[in-house]
Amino acid sequence: MFTGIIHHSGVFKGFRLGKKEMAVEAPTIPAQIGIGESVNVSGVCLSLIRRENRILVFNLSQETLQRTSLGSLRPGAALNLELPLSLSSFLSGHLVAGHVDFTAKVLKIVPRKPGQRLALSLPREFRPYFIPKGSVAVNGVSLTIASLAPSSFEIELIPITLEKSNLTGLRTGDDVNVECDMIGKYVYNWITQGNR
């Protein structure tokens, strides 16, 4: 479990074993993060299988490659990294599982000093989980939905978010990993299916 507050960054170094593994240079990840521990990598919860000095190696499943943007990474790509939530952590974002619901296209980037506003595509089947001023995780970053349309949503990026995350390097047409608000998904499921 994560909060969507990014304190670490990494650099994608490449795939191994035909995309069954990925290597990430992450010099600021503490040594106490052991084998088998979860790390949120640009919105995707991955298990650490090996450390090679400053390089972290993770398994990639077929589900991860199909549902997320990780399979299209190129060496040198910047990655958001978040360590798992502990019972003593501040919950200053929102509850993020690292289970990507869909990839969205960046439709528009509008500078809004001192930050910027992004418009992202929204598949119709995920629209029920979105509300104005609700929470969403984009590439693992906890954000607030600034505006909502039938097939798109907008987020406002403040300077510290641009400074601390890989959202600053996005361009129109790029894919991002999106995780809908977990509580919203449970409530919607309970109302539509479980409350009988």
N, C-alpha and C positions, 0 to 999 in steps of 0.2 A: 504494500500500500504506500502511496506517495501523496504529496500535497500540490505538486505543480509549481513549486518555487525552485528555480534553478540556481544552484550554487557552484556547479562544476560544468566544464565543457570538455569535449574531446574531439579528436580528429580521426575520421575513418581512414584506416590504413589499407584495407582490402579484404576480399573474400578468400576463403580457403575451402578446400575439398568441394569444389563446385557449388559454392554458396551454402554449404551446410554449416559453415562457421564464418564469423566476421571478427576482424581485429580492430581495436580502437585504442589509439594512444590517449591515455588519460593520466597525466602526471600528478593531478591534484587529488585523485581518489585515494583515500587512506588505505594503508596496508592491512588494516583489520577487516576489510571487506574480503571475506573468504570465499573459497570455491563453493558453488551452489547458492550463493547469495544473489538476491535480485537487485538489478540496477535498471532504472528507467532510462532508456536510450532513445531520445527524441520521441517520447511518447509511447515506447514499446517496452514492456517489462521483459527483460532477458535475464537468464541465469548465467552467472560467471562460471566458466569451466576451466579456465587457466589464466595464470598471470605470467607474463614474460617481461620482467622489469616494469617499464612504464606502459606496456601493452596489455590490455584486457581482451580476452577471447571469449566469445559467446556462441552458443548454438543458435542456428536459425532453422525453424520448422517450415514446412511447405505452407502452413496456414499463415505464418508470419510474412513470408515472401509474397503471398497472394493478397493479403489484407492491408499491408502497410507499404510505405514508400522505401523501406530499407533496401529492398532488392535492386533499386535503381541508383543507389549511392555510387559516387565516383571517389576514388582516392583523393584525400585532402578536404572532403566535405566536413563542415563544422557540425558537431552533434551536441545536443543538450543532454546533460547527465544529471540524474538525481538519485541519491541514496534512499533506501527505504525509510519510511516513517518509523520512529520509535515512540514509546509511551511518554517520553519526556520532550518530544518535538513540539514546536509551535505549529499549529494547524492554520497557517496564514494564507493558504490558498483554498483548495477544496479537496475532497477525497478523490484521488485519481488512482485507478487500478493498473494502468499501463496496458489495458486491453483495448486496442484500437477498433473503433466501430466502422470507420470508412476513411478513405483518403479524399481530400477536397482539393479542388484547383483554386489557385489564387486568381481571382477575376479582376481585381483592381487594387492598386495601392495609391492612396491619396496622402500626400504630406499634410500634416496638421500640427504645426509647430506647437510644442517642441517635440511631438511624436509623429505618429502616422496612423492611418486607418486602413484596414484591409477588408476587402469583400471576398468571401469564400463561397464556393458552390456547396449546396446542401441537397443531398438526394431526398426525394419525397418521403421515402419510408422512415427516415430519421427525423423528419420535421416535428412529430409529436413530442420529442424529448427536448425541444428547444423552447425557451420562453425569453421574452425581453428582459434584460438584466440578470439572466440566469448564468450559470457557470458552464464553461466548456474548456477542454484541454486541447491545445493545438501544438503539435510537436512536443507534447509533455508539459507545456506551459499553462498554468491556470490563468484563465482570462474570463472577462465578462462580456456577454453578448450585448453589443451596443445597439444593434438594430437587426430586425428580422423580416425576411420576405419569404414567399412560398418556396423558392428554390435557391436562396442564398442567405447568408448572415454576415454581419460586419462586427469586427473587433477593433478596439482602440488600443494602440501600443504606446505606452508611456516610455520616456527615455531610459529608465532603469531596465525595463523589459528588453528594449532594443540593445542595450549595452551587455546584458547578461545572457542573452539567448541567441540562437541561430535564426530567429525570425527577422533579424535586421538584414540578412542577406537574401531574403526572398524576392523573386521577380514574378511578374505576371505569367501565368501558365505553369508555375511550379506546383508540385503536389505536396500536401502536408498531411500528417497523421492527426485524425480527430477522434477524441473520445467524448461521448456525450456524458452529461452529468449522471453519475451512478444512482443517486437518490431519485432523480427524475425518471430514470428507466424503471426502477422498482415500483414507484408510485403508479406510473402509467400501466405497467404490467398488472399490478394489483387491481386497478380500477377496471381495466378492459378484460382481464381473464380470471383473476383469482378471487374476485368479490362476488361469489355466486351463492 
